[in-house]
Amino acid sequence: MPISEIIAVGSELLTPLRSDTNSLYITRRLNDIGILVRRKWIVGDEAAVLEEALRLAMRSVNIILLTGGLGPTEDDITRKVASYVLERQLIYNEEIAQRLRDRFARLGRELPESNLRQALVPMGAILLDNPVGTAPGLWLEEGKKKIVLLPGPPREMQPMLETHIIPRLSAAFRGEPILRRIIKLAGIPESAADERIAPIYKGFPKVQTTILATPGQIEVHLTASKTVNPQAETELDQLQDKIEEALQDKVFSVEDKSLEEVVGIFLGMHQGNLAVAESCTGGLLAKRITDIPGSSQYFAGGVVAYSNQAKIDMLGVDPAVIRNHGAVSAAVAEQMAEGVRLRFGSTYGLGITGIAGPSGGSEDKPVGLVYIGWSDMVHCHSRRMQFSGDRDLIRQLAAQNALNMIRCNLV
Amino acid sequence: MPISEIIAVGSELLTPLRSDTNSLYITRRLNDIGILVRRKWIVGDEAAVLEEALRLAMRSVNIILLTGGLGPTEDDITRKVASYVLERQLIYNEEIAQRLRDRFARLGRELPESNLRQALVPMGAILLDNPVGTAPGLWLEEGKKKIVLLPGPPREMQPMLETHIIPRLSAAFRGEPILRRIIKLAGIPESAADERIAPIYKGFPKVQTTILATPGQIEVHLTASKTVNPQAETELDQLQDKIEEALQDKVFSVEDKSLEEVVGIFLGMHQGNLAVAESCTGGLLAKRITDIPGSSQYFAGGVVAYSNQAKIDMLGVDPAVIRNHGAVSAAVAEQMAEGVRLRFGSTYGLGITGIAGPSGGSEDKPVGLVYIGWSDMVHCHSRRMQFSGDRDLIRQLAAQNALNMIRCNLV
């Protein structure tokens, strides 16, 4: 299986402010054509360190991708170091220079002399057009080894990777793609999910199973390679089936859809629409629902009712119920769900009331207590949940569980 | 100035699924005590690669932090490789073994034999207590060099770094802290901000100026070190003053506050409260306002009015105005602001209507067109904005500009 290393260049990547995200994108696309990543380097604008990285990478693998350090300033050392390590002369390329002059002319500006540094390329390099920025990418070969220089800004790097690099690499190495399945779960904690499926995936040692947990959501990623295992596809199918069987309705997507997308699909299937009333989530649920293009088809709208008065005025919650049960109660969650449904004239209504903290909790009703109410033409019910975590996490968990409650009510 | 390298260990960090975030946290805390990071490595669970990294790091710097690979499985190679590179025997530590047994006993489980691997430590290592997980950290010294082994999960790593590592490193190296100032701007594009301040910060070559742009927000980070420049503090003061002077009311915080925090402070100062009516942002604005603990003091609530009917029913927008001007218009934005203020009985009202896309645009009213209306006891006005980008970006820009409009109206 072909193996690669990725070197990210730039002193800003060694501060607490910026991290290298390019390598994740690059890794996904390399994996797609069956190339693994063996090591990643993050180095600053220091020639000696980059030189060491490039020499060692070239000693150990045949595919090396460098991002960053192709700009027009003294600090941009990647071209220089590559030419030095590969023992190639840096040559002035008139084509690049002309393109730079044109680009600046279009912007009505004079090309600064220093920018011509970008026209210096190691001898034998193939220029890779950069439609977005000034720095062209470079493709270098040294025997079997391919060394690729790409600019650092993701919006320049990504299209160049797609257009120039992936096709060339897949022609040169033709690995089997790494196959991937993603099973998404809600309404089950990570430990419980793992307990149910560990005995299953342990029976498939050639499939790599990774469990990723985010608030209120578990993703089971299955990856396998035909190079290592000719049965990869069949094994993935079998493992996925067994996992789905074990987890039943905890599975909300096997097609990499988000929970809000799935909720939208279900609402569409029922030809219904939804309105939501939020207290502690403060708009987060409505925001997630409307993240989906076309959500206006099934989302009527929402009310963020933070105060008791707003719950009474905007949603018709009975003041006596708030007095007797408290604003954070099953009865209020249900009245919010019912109220928002009636006010918006929608098919379904959902209400969330809870204590996100950090203050506002009591012994009786601690921070993290959340009630979620559901209302449709015939039913109105609610669930009590107790979350732990900080304000942000409690709000995320409440919104995620509300979406899952919508899903479960529409199944 | 003391220099360090960070090595992150774990094959999952070489997939498209997970990135090393520990090093950002570590870098910030190292910088705080005057230690720079020179290089970062990300390696898998492959002993030869980790060995090479550790050898090279030890050759080039005196401070090396490794995260990950301290778990109980065969794959967890960090202890073994460290003992090998440092030429120290791995010794069975009864104290760790006992702690592991206690921990499992508390959970009512038997300690698996394999977990005792975690009790093997290189000779001479100082054990660092891990209150959250099973793997203790290790502190190793080799002459002047300090080699630190920390577990990978951030919630285990971070408290151990704080409790054990930062105090020890700052005692051993006593660098001057890297000083930092953060100036946050809204309502100005990155290029315009840079044009205004570049002539200023170029006059302070010993201060490192970094400009970070997120949607609708620019952060100017100034960093300097007393070790390099004894005048660092004074220069930072001067540069910050000059930048603030140049950017005037575009500056919304010099104390690392978010725009929603600043808006909350302003609302509190005016003893007023706010209600918001959102169309295209779909709850994002209310969500950001309520991210702030205590926002119930100044946030009355909101309405997400996605459909025309909701704008009419829930906000009292005049159907004739929608007919004549369209739902995305200055008149509707103003009526939404006015309507939500009256319905919630709040001091201030804000309305957003726009086209987030990807569909719904026309030649007249393209995707990205957004009107934001403002209403208080005496005024009602609106602003027209044209954003470009995808749905997510347009929504972010709309919410950010709405917050900035609130700020500007309350100055």
Chai-1 contact restraints between the chains, C-beta under 6 A:
chainA,res_idxA,chainB,res_idxB,connection_type,confidence,min_distance_angstrom,max_distance_angstrom,comment,restraint_id
A,L14,B,V37,contact,1.0,0.0,6.0,A-B,restraint_1
A,P16,B,L24,contact,1.0,0.0,6.0,A-B,restraint_2
A,P16,B,T27,contact,1.0,0.0,6.0,A-B,restraint_3
A,P16,B,R28,contact,1.0,0.0,6.0,A-B,restraint_4
A,S19,B,L24,contact,1.0,0.0,6.0,A-B,restraint_5
A,L24,B,P16,contact,1.0,0.0,6.0,A-B,restraint_6
A,L24,B,S19,contact,1.0,0.0,6.0,A-B,restraint_7
A,T27,B,P16,contact,1.0,0.0,6.0,A-B,restraint_8
A,R28,B,P16,contact,1.0,0.0,6.0,A-B,restraint_9
A,V37,B,L14,contact,1.0,0.0,6.0,A-B,restraint_10
A,R39,B,V43,contact,1.0,0.0,6.0,A-B,restraint_11
A,R39,B,V49,contact,1.0,0.0,6.0,A-B,restraint_12
A,K40,B,I42,contact,1.0,0.0,6.0,A-B,restraint_13
A,I42,B,K40,contact,1.0,0.0,6.0,A-B,restraint_14
A,V43,B,R39,contact,1.0,0.0,6.0,A-B,restraint_15
A,V49,B,R39,contact,1.0,0.0,6.0,A-B,restraint_16
A,G282,B,A286,contact,1.0,0.0,6.0,A-B,restraint_17
A,G282,B,K287,contact,1.0,0.0,6.0,A-B,restraint_18
A,G282,B,T290,contact,1.0,0.0,6.0,A-B,restraint_19
A,G283,B,G283,contact,1.0,0.0,6.0,A-B,restraint_20
A,G283,B,A286,contact,1.0,0.0,6.0,A-B,restraint_21
A,G283,B,K287,contact,1.0,0.0,6.0,A-B,restraint_22
A,L284,B,K287,contact,1.0,0.0,6.0,A-B,restraint_23
A,A286,B,G282,contact,1.0,0.0,6.0,A-B,restraint_24
A,A286,B,G283,contact,1.0,0.0,6.0,A-B,restraint_25
A,A286,B,V304,contact,1.0,0.0,6.0,A-B,restraint_26
A,K287,B,G282,contact,1.0,0.0,6.0,A-B,restraint_27
A,K287,B,G283,contact,1.0,0.0,6.0,A-B,restraint_28
A,K287,B,L284,contact,1.0,0.0,6.0,A-B,restraint_29
A,K287,B,K287,contact,1.0,0.0,6.0,A-B,restraint_30
A,T290,B,G282,contact,1.0,0.0,6.0,A-B,restraint_31
A,P293,B,P358,contact,1.0,0.0,6.0,A-B,restraint_32
A,P293,B,R391,contact,1.0,0.0,6.0,A-B,restraint_33
A,S296,B,Y306,contact,1.0,0.0,6.0,A-B,restraint_34
A,F299,B,Y306,contact,1.0,0.0,6.0,A-B,restraint_35
A,G301,B,V304,contact,1.0,0.0,6.0,A-B,restraint_36
A,G301,B,A305,contact,1.0,0.0,6.0,A-B,restraint_37
A,G301,B,Y306,contact,1.0,0.0,6.0,A-B,restraint_38
A,G301,B,A310,contact,1.0,0.0,6.0,A-B,restraint_39
A,G302,B,V304,contact,1.0,0.0,6.0,A-B,restraint_40
A,V303,B,V303,contact,1.0,0.0,6.0,A-B,restraint_41
A,V304,B,A286,contact,1.0,0.0,6.0,A-B,restraint_42
A,V304,B,G301,contact,1.0,0.0,6.0,A-B,restraint_43
A,V304,B,G302,contact,1.0,0.0,6.0,A-B,restraint_44
A,A305,B,G301,contact,1.0,0.0,6.0,A-B,restraint_45
A,Y306,B,S296,contact,1.0,0.0,6.0,A-B,restraint_46
A,Y306,B,F299,contact,1.0,0.0,6.0,A-B,restraint_47
A,Y306,B,G301,contact,1.0,0.0,6.0,A-B,restraint_48
A,A310,B,G301,contact,1.0,0.0,6.0,A-B,restraint_49
A,P358,B,P293,contact,1.0,0.0,6.0,A-B,restraint_50
A,R391,B,P293,contact,1.0,0.0,6.0,A-B,restraint_51
